[in-house]
C-alpha cells in the first residue's frame, strides 16, 4: 500500500521560492499489526486520592489468566454462575438505603418489575423529575435488588427520584428483551410526565442500554428524555476498542475482555450481529441526541467505548460532558464509594441535571420539545 506525503521545504537564502517534495512511503502489507510490550511495573496511580490508592492496593493485582479461566461456556454453566451471584449479594440493601437517606418500593409497569427510589431529602428543584436508571452487569448479572446500588446512590446524592428497571436478561431473554422492557417503562412514564422531566442512564451495560434506548425512541418517533447519563458505557460489545488491549490487566474490575465480557456479549446478542446498533449503540445514529454526561477513568477497560461515544456525539453536534478520572477502573466510582473521585462523579451529575432539566423545560415552553 502506497501513501503519498507532501512536505514543504523551508526557504533558504541561496534558493528562491519553496520546493514541494513528494515522499512515497511503502508499507509492508504483512507488517505486524500488534506490539509486544516487555514486562514492566505499573505503579499505583500517584495522582489519585489516598482513598482510591488504598482501595487499589487492598484489591491486589488483577489476574488476567485467572479471570479467563472462570468464564462459563455452556448455558448450564451460565445459569449456575448467575445463580451463584444472586445468592452472594454485593451489598446490604437496608444499610445502603439508610446511608443515602432514601426509601425504596417495588412495583411493576407494563409487566416489567421496577424499584422506585425516593430521596428523603428530595430537592424542590427535582421533585417532579425522575431518572430512569438501568443497571450494569454485562446484561447477565444484577437482577432484582442487586441492580439498585447506583440508583440508591444517585437518588441520595442528587435528590432526584429514581426508577430502576429490572429488565429481562439472557440466557432466557436475550436481545431485544431488555431494550423492549426499558422502552415500555419509558412510554408509560410519558403518560403522566413530560419527556423533558425524565433523565435516563446507567453504568456499564446500563449506560450502553440507555444509549440504545434513546436511538430506539428516535426510531419510534417518541419524545426524547431531557438528558442521558452514560457511565463508562459498554457501547461496543465487539472486541474493537483500543483500551480493551492497552488496559487489560490494569482494570481491576473487568480485567479482560476475554473473560466474562466476550461470553456475555454472545449470550446477550443471541441470534443478532454483535455490531447491531441496538446491541452496540456506538454504531447507531446520534443526531438530535439529548445532552449527555459521560464518566470513565484512565484504567477503564471501556475507556475507548466511552470516548468513542463522546466523539460520535460531538460529531453530531450534541452537547457531551466527558469526565475522565485518574486511576479509576471500570465503574470504579461504585467500588470506592467513599473516595473523593466517587463524590465528584455525583456532584458533577447533580450540576449537569440542574443545567439540563432547566434548559430542557425552557425549550419545551418555547415549543421545541421533540414530537
Residue frames relative to the residue before (quaternion, step in Angstrom):
aa qw qx qy qz dx dy dz
X 1.0000 0.0000 0.0000 0.0000 0.00 0.00 0.00
X 0.2005 -0.8012 0.5563 0.0919 3.60 -0.81 1.03
X 0.0971 -0.7656 0.6345 0.0428 3.53 -1.00 0.89
X 0.2099 -0.7837 0.5759 0.1011 3.58 -0.75 1.06
X 0.0740 -0.8069 0.5859 -0.0146 3.54 -0.62 1.21
X 0.2184 -0.7884 0.5657 0.1033 3.59 -0.83 0.98
X 0.0763 -0.7956 0.6008 0.0138 3.57 -0.88 0.99
X 0.3194 -0.7160 0.5857 0.2055 3.57 -1.11 0.71
X 0.3040 -0.7483 0.5633 0.1741 3.57 -0.70 1.09
X 0.4920 -0.6664 0.4602 0.3196 3.65 -0.86 0.84
X 0.5389 -0.6191 0.4684 0.3269 3.56 -1.15 0.64
X 0.1205 -0.7762 0.6147 0.0713 3.59 -0.98 0.83
X 0.6769 -0.5429 0.3164 0.3834 3.58 -1.20 0.66
X 0.7578 0.4032 -0.2249 0.4611 3.60 0.84 -0.96
X 0.7186 0.3832 -0.2454 0.5259 3.58 1.27 0.02
X 0.2580 -0.7764 0.5553 0.1491 3.54 -0.62 1.06
X 0.7680 0.3488 -0.2626 0.4686 3.53 -1.11 0.72
X 0.4220 -0.6679 0.5563 0.2575 3.49 -1.39 -0.03
X 0.2656 -0.7689 0.5648 0.1389 3.55 -0.84 1.02
X 0.2249 -0.7496 0.6074 0.1363 3.53 -1.02 0.79
X 0.1334 -0.7977 0.5868 0.0401 3.52 -0.64 1.13
X 0.2045 -0.7580 0.6072 0.1221 3.52 -1.07 0.72
X 0.1206 -0.7902 0.6001 0.0302 3.50 -0.75 1.11
X 0.1715 -0.7796 0.5965 0.0842 3.54 -0.71 1.06
X 0.0833 -0.8041 0.5886 -0.0005 3.54 -0.59 1.19
X 0.1654 -0.7965 0.5770 0.0727 3.55 -0.74 1.02
X 0.1834 -0.7849 0.5857 0.0851 3.54 -0.84 1.04
X 0.4646 -0.6645 0.5148 0.2783 3.53 -1.02 0.82
X 0.4119 -0.7341 0.4843 0.2385 3.58 -0.65 1.11
X 0.6784 0.4635 -0.2847 0.4939 3.58 1.26 -0.34
X 0.3386 0.7695 -0.4847 0.2415 3.58 1.28 0.21
X 0.5850 -0.5958 0.4280 0.3458 3.55 -1.15 0.67
X 0.2680 -0.7932 0.5325 0.1245 3.58 -0.82 1.02
X 0.7321 0.3148 -0.2388 0.5549 3.57 1.21 0.30
X 0.3483 -0.7119 0.5693 0.2187 3.54 -1.28 0.41
X 0.2537 -0.7191 0.6216 0.1795 3.53 -1.14 0.67
X 0.1847 -0.8032 0.5617 0.0722 3.56 -0.49 1.22
X 0.4363 -0.7005 0.4947 0.2724 3.57 -0.79 0.99
X 0.6531 -0.5293 0.3704 0.3950 3.53 -1.19 0.59
X 0.0654 0.8000 -0.5897 0.0891 3.55 -0.89 0.97
X 0.4909 -0.6460 0.4968 0.3082 3.54 -1.25 0.39
X 0.1762 -0.7601 0.6175 0.0990 3.56 -1.04 0.83
X 0.3244 -0.7777 0.5124 0.1654 3.56 -0.54 1.19
X 0.5694 -0.4961 0.5060 0.4166 3.52 -1.31 0.25
X 0.5378 -0.6445 0.4157 0.3501 3.66 -0.87 0.81
X 0.3331 -0.8092 0.4534 0.1697 3.56 -0.20 1.31
X 0.6971 0.4681 -0.2754 0.4681 3.59 1.12 -0.59
X 0.5089 0.6363 -0.4286 0.3906 3.60 1.26 -0.03
X 0.6391 -0.5179 0.3929 0.4110 3.57 -1.27 0.27
X 0.6372 -0.5300 0.3932 0.3982 3.56 -1.24 0.43
X 0.6315 0.5426 -0.3326 0.4429 3.58 1.02 -0.78
X 0.6777 0.4757 -0.2976 0.4754 3.58 0.93 -0.86
X 0.6361 0.5264 -0.3329 0.4554 3.58 0.96 -0.82
X 0.6509 0.5114 -0.3165 0.4633 3.58 0.94 -0.86
X 0.6443 0.5281 -0.3181 0.4525 3.57 0.99 -0.84
X 0.6557 0.5072 -0.3036 0.4697 3.58 1.00 -0.84
X 0.6539 0.5160 -0.3092 0.4589 3.57 0.95 -0.89
X 0.6845 0.4916 -0.2856 0.4564 3.57 0.90 -0.93
X 0.6492 0.5389 -0.3167 0.4334 3.58 1.09 -0.66
X 0.3740 -0.7490 0.4721 0.2760 3.57 1.15 -0.53
X 0.6555 -0.5257 0.3763 0.3902 3.55 -1.31 0.28
X 0.4843 -0.6633 0.4838 0.3025 3.61 -0.91 0.88
X 0.2854 -0.7567 0.5706 0.1429 3.57 -1.07 0.81
X 0.2848 -0.7999 0.5059 0.1523 3.57 -0.15 1.29
X 0.7016 0.4619 -0.2830 0.4630 3.60 0.71 -1.03
X 0.6360 0.5321 -0.3255 0.4544 3.56 1.04 -0.75
X 0.6539 0.5092 -0.3091 0.4664 3.57 0.98 -0.85
X 0.6486 0.5239 -0.3200 0.4500 3.58 0.96 -0.83
X 0.6785 0.5173 -0.2937 0.4310 3.58 1.00 -0.80
X 0.6602 0.5373 -0.3020 0.4291 3.59 1.21 -0.40
X 0.4860 0.7098 -0.4171 0.2933 3.58 1.25 -0.21
X 0.4182 -0.6871 0.5302 0.2681 3.61 -0.84 0.94
X 0.2576 -0.7712 0.5644 0.1429 3.57 -1.11 0.65
X 0.7710 0.3114 -0.1669 0.5298 3.58 0.70 -1.07
X 0.6548 -0.5065 0.3808 0.4120 3.57 -1.27 0.32
X 0.6404 0.5246 -0.3331 0.4513 3.57 0.99 -0.77
X 0.6371 0.5160 -0.3238 0.4723 3.59 1.07 -0.73
X 0.6336 0.5213 -0.3286 0.4677 3.57 1.02 -0.78
X 0.6609 0.5097 -0.3099 0.4553 3.57 0.90 -0.92
X 0.6431 0.5206 -0.3156 0.4647 3.56 1.02 -0.80
X 0.6646 0.5026 -0.2984 0.4655 3.59 0.97 -0.88
X 0.6492 0.5108 -0.3097 0.4708 3.57 0.97 -0.89
X 0.6521 0.5195 -0.3037 0.4612 3.57 0.99 -0.86
X 0.6324 0.5322 -0.3202 0.4630 3.56 1.05 -0.81
X 0.6609 0.5075 -0.3053 0.4609 3.58 0.97 -0.88
X 0.6255 0.5466 -0.3384 0.4422 3.60 1.05 -0.72
X 0.6871 0.4907 -0.2768 0.4589 3.56 1.00 -0.87
X 0.7424 0.3636 -0.2009 0.5256 3.57 1.06 -0.74
X 0.1913 -0.8360 0.5080 0.0799 3.54 0.17 1.33
X 0.4606 -0.6995 0.4873 0.2472 3.54 -1.08 0.83
X 0.8050 0.0694 0.0063 0.5891 3.58 1.15 -0.55
X 0.4759 -0.6299 0.5314 0.3073 3.54 -1.33 0.34
X 0.3955 -0.7628 0.4582 0.2274 3.58 -0.37 1.25
X 0.6661 0.5138 -0.3110 0.4423 3.60 0.85 -0.93
X 0.6616 0.4995 -0.3031 0.4701 3.57 0.95 -0.88
X 0.6410 0.5273 -0.3200 0.4567 3.58 1.02 -0.81
X 0.6492 0.5214 -0.3082 0.4600 3.57 0.96 -0.91
X 0.6591 0.4985 -0.3041 0.4739 3.58 0.98 -0.83
X 0.6499 0.5413 -0.3194 0.4274 3.57 0.92 -0.92
X 0.7825 0.3268 -0.1702 0.5019 3.59 0.91 -0.89
X 0.4352 -0.7563 0.4249 0.2409 3.57 1.30 0.35
X 0.4754 0.6289 -0.4654 0.4024 3.55 0.76 1.13
X 0.2640 -0.7072 0.6110 0.2384 3.55 -1.33 0.05
X 0.1682 -0.8057 0.5648 0.0595 3.58 -1.09 0.69
X 0.0439 -0.7863 0.6162 -0.0030 3.54 -1.01 0.93
X 0.3596 -0.7043 0.5666 0.2317 3.55 -1.13 0.68
X 0.0485 0.7831 -0.6171 0.0608 3.55 -1.10 0.75
X 0.2868 -0.7371 0.5815 0.1903 3.55 -1.30 -0.21
X 0.0665 -0.7796 0.6223 0.0254 3.56 -1.02 0.83
X 0.8397 -0.0840 0.0135 0.5364 3.56 -0.67 1.13
X 0.7290 -0.4376 0.2295 0.4737 3.56 1.01 0.85
X 0.6122 0.5378 -0.3457 0.4652 3.59 1.30 -0.04
X 0.3956 -0.7194 0.5111 0.2544 3.64 -0.70 1.01
X 0.0129 -0.7901 0.6129 -0.0045 3.57 -1.05 0.78
X 0.2409 -0.7053 0.6372 0.1960 3.53 -1.36 0.25
X 0.1932 -0.7725 0.5975 0.0951 3.57 -0.80 1.04
X 0.0792 -0.8101 0.5808 -0.0105 3.57 -0.56 1.21
X 0.0680 -0.8218 0.5653 -0.0224 3.55 -0.54 1.22
X 0.3711 -0.7263 0.5285 0.2354 3.61 -0.71 1.01
X 0.4195 -0.7056 0.5098 0.2574 3.59 -0.91 0.88
X 0.6975 0.3576 -0.2502 0.5684 3.56 1.29 -0.35
X 0.0358 0.8591 -0.5081 0.0501 3.54 1.04 0.90
X 0.4052 -0.7229 0.5121 0.2258 3.55 -0.87 1.00
X 0.5021 -0.6522 0.4707 0.3177 3.63 -0.86 0.91
X 0.6060 0.5741 -0.3434 0.4303 3.55 1.13 -0.66
X 0.7914 0.3240 -0.1301 0.5018 3.56 1.09 -0.79
X 0.4232 0.7629 -0.4450 0.2021 3.63 1.20 -0.07
X 0.7231 0.3675 -0.2619 0.5230 3.62 1.17 -0.28
X 0.5601 0.5818 -0.3852 0.4466 3.58 1.32 0.26
X 0.0947 -0.7890 0.6024 0.0753 3.56 -1.27 0.20
X 0.2560 -0.7187 0.6238 0.1698 3.54 -1.20 0.67
X 0.2316 -0.7326 0.6258 0.1339 3.56 -0.79 1.07
X 0.0900 -0.8527 0.5145 -0.0084 3.55 -0.22 1.32
X 0.1499 -0.7811 0.6049 0.0385 3.55 -1.00 0.99
X 0.3604 -0.7816 0.4710 0.1932 3.57 -0.51 1.18
X 0.4566 -0.6550 0.5289 0.2877 3.52 -1.32 0.40
X 0.3264 0.7466 -0.5445 0.1991 3.55 -1.32 -0.20
X 0.5841 -0.6365 0.3596 0.3527 3.55 1.17 0.59
X 0.5715 -0.6141 0.3546 0.4131 3.59 1.26 0.45
X 0.7102 0.4181 -0.2734 0.4961 3.61 1.22 0.19
X 0.7592 0.3507 -0.1869 0.5154 3.61 1.11 -0.62
X 0.7809 0.4094 -0.2789 0.3805 3.53 -1.48 0.13
X 0.2355 0.7571 -0.5621 0.2354 3.56 0.94 0.89
X 0.8056 0.2895 -0.2065 0.4739 3.56 -1.26 0.41
X 0.8383 -0.1675 0.1302 0.5023 3.57 -1.07 -0.75
X 0.5579 0.6123 -0.3959 0.3963 3.59 1.18 -0.40
X 0.6830 0.5020 -0.2821 0.4494 3.58 1.23 -0.36
X 0.5954 0.6255 -0.3529 0.3600 3.60 1.23 -0.06
X 0.3762 0.7776 -0.4620 0.2008 3.61 1.24 -0.29
X 0.7690 0.3520 -0.2227 0.4849 3.59 0.49 -1.10
X 0.5616 0.5894 -0.3937 0.4268 3.59 1.12 -0.51
X 0.6462 0.5024 -0.3027 0.4883 3.57 1.03 -0.82
X 0.6485 0.5211 -0.3132 0.4580 3.58 0.95 -0.90
X 0.6678 0.5014 -0.3044 0.4582 3.59 0.90 -0.91
X 0.6663 0.5012 -0.3111 0.4561 3.59 0.84 -0.94
X 0.7092 0.4644 -0.2642 0.4600 3.57 0.89 -0.92
X 0.7085 0.4726 -0.2594 0.4553 3.57 1.06 -0.74
X 0.7805 0.3501 -0.1703 0.4891 3.59 0.99 -0.82
X 0.4109 -0.7027 0.4824 0.3236 3.58 1.13 -0.58
X 0.5446 0.6027 -0.3962 0.4280 3.58 1.28 0.25
X 0.4513 -0.6637 0.5163 0.2990 3.63 -0.85 0.88
X 0.1761 -0.8021 0.5681 0.0534 3.58 -1.02 0.84
X 0.1468 -0.7413 0.6479 0.0959 3.55 -1.11 0.80
X 0.1705 -0.7906 0.5838 0.0702 3.58 -0.54 1.21
X 0.2577 -0.7757 0.5607 0.1325 3.57 -0.72 1.08
X 0.2183 -0.7632 0.5980 0.1104 3.57 -0.70 1.13
X 0.0515 -0.8663 0.4968 -0.0066 3.54 0.59 1.24
X 0.5892 -0.5805 0.4343 0.3567 3.55 -1.26 0.52
X 0.1105 -0.8005 0.5886 0.0231 3.55 -1.15 0.72
X 0.5679 -0.5682 0.4571 0.3817 3.57 -1.27 0.29
X 0.5059 -0.0241 -0.8374 -0.2055 1.52 -2.46 0.39
X 0.5739 0.6129 -0.3927 0.3752 3.62 1.14 -0.42
X 0.8250 0.1318 -0.0156 0.5494 3.59 0.94 -0.88
X 0.0656 -0.8126 0.5791 0.0113 3.61 0.07 1.26
X 0.7541 -0.3146 0.2881 0.4994 3.57 -1.34 -0.16
X 0.6364 -0.1831 -0.7451 -0.0788 1.61 -2.02 1.56
X 0.2111 0.8303 -0.5019 0.1188 3.63 1.16 0.42
X 0.6711 0.4980 -0.3083 0.4545 3.61 0.82 -0.96
X 0.6578 0.5123 -0.3011 0.4628 3.57 0.92 -0.94
X 0.6509 0.5161 -0.3130 0.4604 3.59 0.95 -0.86
X 0.6467 0.5264 -0.3223 0.4481 3.59 0.98 -0.82
X 0.6715 0.4955 -0.3042 0.4594 3.58 0.90 -0.90
X 0.6438 0.5104 -0.3210 0.4712 3.59 0.96 -0.85
X 0.6355 0.5369 -0.3284 0.4472 3.60 1.00 -0.80
X 0.6742 0.4793 -0.2946 0.4785 3.59 0.93 -0.88
X 0.6470 0.5188 -0.3179 0.4595 3.59 0.93 -0.89
X 0.6506 0.5213 -0.3137 0.4545 3.59 0.92 -0.91
X 0.6376 0.5174 -0.3233 0.4703 3.58 1.03 -0.76
X 0.6388 0.5323 -0.3315 0.4458 3.60 0.95 -0.82
X 0.6235 0.5712 -0.3350 0.4157 3.58 1.08 -0.72
X 0.5547 0.6209 -0.3949 0.3884 3.61 1.18 -0.40
X 0.8080 0.2405 -0.1022 0.5281 3.58 1.08 -0.71
X 0.7745 0.2811 -0.1393 0.5494 3.57 1.26 -0.12
X 0.4985 -0.6390 0.4972 0.3097 3.55 -1.02 0.80
X 0.5688 -0.5937 0.4436 0.3566 3.57 -1.08 0.68
X 0.6514 0.5423 -0.3111 0.4299 3.57 1.15 -0.62
X 0.6489 0.4497 -0.3214 0.5229 3.55 1.34 0.15
X 0.6340 0.5063 -0.3169 0.4912 3.56 1.33 0.22
X 0.1163 -0.7342 0.6635 0.0842 3.54 -1.08 0.85
X 0.1392 -0.7766 0.6065 0.0986 3.57 -1.19 0.45
X 0.2954 0.7827 -0.5146 0.1880 3.57 -0.97 0.70
X 0.0518 0.7795 -0.6238 0.0240 3.49 -1.39 -0.04
X 0.4721 -0.6486 0.5183 0.2964 3.52 -1.37 0.00
X 0.8425 0.1613 -0.1394 0.4947 3.55 -1.18 0.74
X 0.8176 0.0059 0.0218 0.5754 3.61 -0.60 -1.07
X 0.6245 0.5507 -0.3344 0.4415 3.57 1.08 -0.70
X 0.6401 0.5087 -0.3196 0.4788 3.58 1.07 -0.71
X 0.6512 0.5026 -0.3084 0.4776 3.56 1.00 -0.80
X 0.6551 0.5123 -0.3057 0.4637 3.56 0.99 -0.85
X 0.6085 0.5454 -0.3503 0.4578 3.60 1.07 -0.68
X 0.6608 0.4969 -0.3018 0.4747 3.59 0.95 -0.88
X 0.6593 0.5002 -0.3049 0.4713 3.59 0.95 -0.88
X 0.6233 0.5477 -0.3356 0.4460 3.58 1.07 -0.74
X 0.6636 0.4942 -0.3145 0.4654 3.59 0.89 -0.88
X 0.6221 0.5208 -0.3430 0.4734 3.60 1.03 -0.70
X 0.6495 0.5081 -0.3053 0.4762 3.58 1.05 -0.79
X 0.6328 0.5271 -0.3281 0.4627 3.59 1.00 -0.80
X 0.6237 0.5323 -0.3271 0.4698 3.57 1.04 -0.82
X 0.6645 0.5158 -0.2952 0.4531 3.55 0.90 -0.99
X 0.7197 0.4221 -0.2331 0.4996 3.57 1.06 -0.78
X 0.4109 -0.7450 0.4327 0.2981 3.57 1.38 0.11
X 0.3707 0.6996 -0.5100 0.3362 3.55 0.97 0.94
X 0.5976 -0.5585 0.4162 0.3972 3.62 -1.13 0.51
X 0.3765 -0.7460 0.5104 0.2030 3.56 -0.94 0.91
X 0.5809 -0.5965 0.4182 0.3631 3.60 -1.13 0.56
X 0.6617 -0.5307 0.3643 0.3844 3.55 -1.28 0.35
X 0.8047 -0.0747 0.0989 0.5806 3.58 1.00 -0.80
X 0.2998 -0.7352 0.5852 0.1648 3.53 -1.35 0.38
X 0.1598 -0.7260 0.6577 0.1218 3.52 -1.20 0.70
X 0.0032 0.7944 -0.6056 0.0459 3.59 -0.61 1.16
X 0.0695 -0.8124 0.5789 -0.0057 3.55 -0.03 1.33
X 0.8098 -0.2517 0.1045 0.5196 3.56 -0.53 1.26
X 0.0102 0.8753 -0.4834 0.0095 3.57 0.79 1.06
X 0.3651 -0.6705 0.5962 0.2483 3.55 -1.08 0.77
X 0.0275 0.8699 -0.4861 0.0788 3.52 0.37 1.30
X 0.7550 0.1994 -0.1419 0.6083 3.58 1.29 -0.22
X 0.2237 -0.8214 0.5139 0.1055 3.58 -0.31 1.25
X 0.5605 0.5665 -0.4022 0.4508 3.58 1.29 -0.03
X 0.5290 -0.6194 0.4695 0.3408 3.58 -1.25 0.29
X 0.2604 0.8054 -0.4756 0.2393 3.54 0.48 1.28
X 0.6527 0.5686 -0.3268 0.3793 3.60 0.84 -0.94
X 0.5872 -0.6221 0.4065 0.3208 3.56 -1.02 0.90
X 0.7231 0.4619 -0.2683 0.4380 3.59 0.85 -0.92
X 0.4536 0.6447 -0.4769 0.3888 3.59 1.22 0.09
X 0.7205 0.3615 -0.2385 0.5416 3.56 1.21 -0.49
X 0.7022 0.4873 -0.2979 0.4250 3.62 0.81 -0.92
X 0.7592 0.3385 -0.2032 0.5175 3.61 1.10 -0.58
X 0.3604 0.7174 -0.5152 0.2998 3.59 1.21 0.30
X 0.8086 0.2103 -0.1809 0.5189 3.56 -0.82 0.99
X 0.6337 0.4839 -0.3218 0.5106 3.58 1.32 -0.13
X 0.6459 0.4753 -0.2957 0.5191 3.56 1.10 -0.77
X 0.2704 -0.8099 0.5020 0.1375 3.59 -0.51 1.16
X 0.6317 0.5228 -0.3360 0.4634 3.60 1.27 -0.08
X 0.7816 0.2820 -0.1512 0.5354 3.58 0.62 -1.12
X 0.2110 -0.8272 0.4780 0.2066 3.57 1.17 -0.77
X 0.7948 -0.1882 0.1757 0.5496 3.62 0.62 -1.11
X 0.5266 -0.6142 0.4800 0.3391 3.57 -1.13 0.63
X 0.6875 0.5033 -0.2769 0.4443 3.55 1.04 -0.81
X 0.5153 0.5759 -0.4436 0.4538 3.54 1.21 0.51
X 0.8465 -0.0655 0.0729 0.5233 3.54 -0.78 -1.05
X 0.5864 0.6206 -0.3809 0.3549 3.60 1.02 -0.68
X 0.6866 0.4880 -0.3020 0.4464 3.59 0.75 -1.00
X 0.6788 0.4821 -0.2927 0.4702 3.57 0.95 -0.85
X 0.6591 0.5088 -0.3064 0.4613 3.57 0.96 -0.86
X 0.6071 0.5628 -0.3483 0.4397 3.59 1.06 -0.74
X 0.6805 0.4751 -0.2844 0.4799 3.58 0.90 -0.92
X 0.6472 0.5284 -0.3160 0.4495 3.56 0.99 -0.85
X 0.6856 0.4838 -0.2822 0.4651 3.58 0.94 -0.90
X 0.6703 0.5187 -0.3062 0.4335 3.59 0.91 -0.89
X 0.2109 -0.7955 0.5420 0.1698 3.60 1.06 -0.64
X 0.8103 -0.2221 0.1807 0.5113 3.57 -0.67 -1.08
X 0.5698 0.6050 -0.3772 0.4088 3.60 1.27 0.07
X 0.5819 -0.5502 0.4618 0.3813 3.54 -1.30 0.38
X 0.5351 -0.6512 0.4329 0.3197 3.58 -0.94 0.88
X 0.7038 0.4460 -0.2723 0.4812 3.62 1.10 -0.60
X 0.3139 0.7158 -0.5399 0.3123 3.60 1.20 0.41
X 0.5269 -0.6752 0.4036 0.3219 3.65 -0.74 0.97
X 0.6171 0.5503 -0.3502 0.4401 3.59 1.10 -0.55
X 0.6915 0.4257 -0.2437 0.5303 3.54 1.28 -0.49
X 0.7753 0.1294 -0.0346 0.6172 3.55 0.99 -0.97
X 0.1967 -0.8606 0.4559 0.1136 3.60 0.31 1.26
X 0.4885 0.6553 -0.4505 0.3591 3.63 1.17 -0.24
X 0.6853 0.4661 -0.2780 0.4856 3.60 1.19 -0.48
X 0.5733 0.6097 -0.3679 0.4052 3.59 1.28 0.14
X 0.6384 -0.5302 0.4177 0.3699 3.54 -1.39 -0.18
X 0.1529 -0.8226 0.5455 0.0475 3.59 -0.80 1.04
X 0.3699 0.7259 -0.5071 0.2812 3.60 1.17 0.24
X 0.8504 0.1444 -0.1413 0.4858 3.55 -1.13 0.83
X 0.3142 0.7506 -0.5192 0.2612 3.59 1.13 0.53
X 0.5384 -0.5932 0.4773 0.3611 3.60 -1.19 0.46
X 0.6538 -0.4687 0.3915 0.4468 3.61 -1.23 0.25
X 0.1482 -0.8257 0.5440 0.0168 3.55 -0.90 0.97
X 0.2291 -0.7574 0.6047 0.0906 3.53 -0.98 1.03
X 0.0558 -0.8243 0.5629 -0.0249 3.58 -0.54 1.23
X 0.0822 -0.7938 0.6023 0.0182 3.57 -1.06 0.82
X 0.1548 0.7590 -0.6235 0.1059 3.56 -1.05 0.83
X 0.2937 -0.7469 0.5633 0.1965 3.58 -1.30 -0.13
X 0.6502 -0.5552 0.3518 0.3812 3.56 -1.21 0.44
X 0.7188 0.4001 -0.2502 0.5106 3.62 1.21 -0.36
X 0.4234 0.7321 -0.4358 0.3079 3.56 1.30 0.11
X 0.4510 -0.6764 0.5145 0.2728 3.59 -0.84 0.97
X 0.7405 0.3704 -0.2037 0.5224 3.58 1.15 -0.65
X 0.2184 0.7733 -0.5515 0.2239 3.58 1.10 0.66
X 0.6630 0.5013 -0.3083 0.4627 3.60 0.91 -0.86
X 0.6219 0.5362 -0.3464 0.4536 3.59 0.97 -0.79
X 0.6786 0.4997 -0.2869 0.4556 3.56 1.00 -0.85
X 0.7103 0.4435 -0.2806 0.4690 3.60 0.80 -0.93
X 0.6005 0.5435 -0.3700 0.4551 3.61 1.11 -0.50
X 0.6286 0.5061 -0.3299 0.4897 3.58 1.06 -0.71
X 0.6296 0.5337 -0.3321 0.4567 3.58 0.95 -0.85
X 0.6687 0.4970 -0.3017 0.4635 3.57 0.92 -0.89
X 0.6369 0.5223 -0.3274 0.4630 3.62 0.98 -0.82
X 0.6545 0.5126 -0.3080 0.4627 3.57 0.97 -0.84
X 0.6808 0.4826 -0.2954 0.4651 3.58 0.87 -0.91
X 0.6292 0.5270 -0.3326 0.4645 3.59 1.04 -0.74
X 0.6876 0.4508 -0.2675 0.5024 3.57 1.19 -0.59
X 0.5350 -0.6583 0.3870 0.3614 3.59 1.29 0.09
X 0.4646 0.6847 -0.4332 0.3573 3.57 1.25 0.41
X 0.4636 -0.6501 0.5157 0.3106 3.58 -1.04 0.72
X 0.0758 0.7987 -0.5877 0.1042 3.57 -0.70 1.11
X 0.1925 -0.7888 0.5806 0.0595 3.55 -0.79 1.11
X 0.0976 -0.8215 0.5617 0.0084 3.58 -0.30 1.30
X 0.0642 -0.8008 0.5954 -0.0127 3.57 -0.69 1.15
X 0.0377 -0.8019 0.5954 -0.0304 3.59 -0.55 1.22
X 0.1741 -0.8195 0.5429 0.0568 3.58 -0.62 1.15
X 0.5289 -0.6508 0.4618 0.2888 3.52 -0.98 0.97
X 0.8733 0.1467 -0.1154 0.4500 3.55 -0.90 1.01
X 0.5339 0.6416 -0.4149 0.3622 3.61 1.21 -0.13
X 0.3105 -0.7008 0.6126 0.1931 3.54 -1.08 0.83
X 0.7680 -0.3515 0.2566 0.4700 3.56 -1.31 -0.10
X 0.8454 -0.0284 -0.0190 0.5331 3.57 -0.66 1.13
X 0.2284 0.8318 -0.4822 0.1534 3.57 1.20 0.52
X 0.5734 0.5924 -0.3733 0.4254 3.58 1.20 -0.43
X 0.6702 0.4483 -0.3003 0.5096 3.60 1.26 -0.26
X 0.6026 0.5417 -0.3482 0.4713 3.57 1.30 -0.26
X 0.7727 0.1958 -0.0938 0.5965 3.56 0.97 -0.93
X 0.0951 -0.8655 0.4907 0.0322 3.56 0.56 1.23
X 0.6965 0.4745 -0.2798 0.4598 3.59 1.10 -0.59
X 0.5050 0.6732 -0.4146 0.3463 3.59 1.27 -0.07
X 0.6071 -0.5441 0.4264 0.3919 3.60 -1.19 0.45
X 0.6029 0.5678 -0.3604 0.4291 3.60 1.07 -0.70
X 0.6645 0.4979 -0.3013 0.4687 3.57 0.94 -0.90
X 0.6514 0.5092 -0.3190 0.4633 3.59 0.89 -0.87
X 0.6522 0.5234 -0.3143 0.4493 3.57 1.00 -0.81
X 0.5868 0.5830 -0.3639 0.4282 3.59 1.06 -0.75
X 0.7589 0.3840 -0.2117 0.4814 3.58 0.82 -0.98
X 0.5607 0.5556 -0.3882 0.4757 3.58 1.23 -0.34
X 0.6548 0.4922 -0.2965 0.4910 3.57 0.98 -0.88
X 0.6270 0.5414 -0.3333 0.4502 3.58 1.02 -0.79
X 0.6366 0.5329 -0.3224 0.4547 3.57 0.97 -0.87
X 0.6663 0.4965 -0.2956 0.4714 3.57 0.93 -0.89
X 0.6349 0.5286 -0.3243 0.4607 3.57 1.01 -0.82
X 0.6521 0.5060 -0.3096 0.4722 3.59 0.99 -0.83
X 0.6348 0.5377 -0.3356 0.4418 3.57 0.92 -0.86
X 0.6861 0.4879 -0.2844 0.4586 3.55 0.90 -0.92
X 0.8084 0.3656 -0.1731 0.4276 3.55 0.69 -1.05
X 0.5530 0.5303 -0.4172 0.4888 3.59 1.16 -0.23
X 0.6570 0.5000 -0.3040 0.4754 3.59 0.97 -0.86
X 0.6765 0.4968 -0.2963 0.4558 3.57 0.84 -0.97
X 0.6612 0.5111 -0.3164 0.4489 3.57 0.96 -0.84
X 0.6388 0.5128 -0.3308 0.4685 3.58 1.05 -0.72
X 0.6171 0.5350 -0.3423 0.4646 3.58 1.06 -0.71
X 0.6449 0.5103 -0.3187 0.4714 3.58 1.00 -0.83
X 0.6353 0.5397 -0.3251 0.4466 3.55 1.01 -0.84
X 0.6671 0.5129 -0.3009 0.4487 3.58 0.93 -0.92
X 0.6871 0.4515 -0.2724 0.4998 3.55 1.20 -0.58
X 0.5808 -0.6261 0.3574 0.3781 3.56 1.28 0.13
X 0.5086 0.6754 -0.4050 0.3480 3.58 1.22 0.40
X 0.4058 0.7253 -0.4866 0.2693 3.60 1.21 -0.02
X 0.5697 -0.5985 0.4401 0.3515 3.57 -1.08 0.74
X 0.2658 -0.7587 0.5761 0.1479 3.53 -1.02 0.80
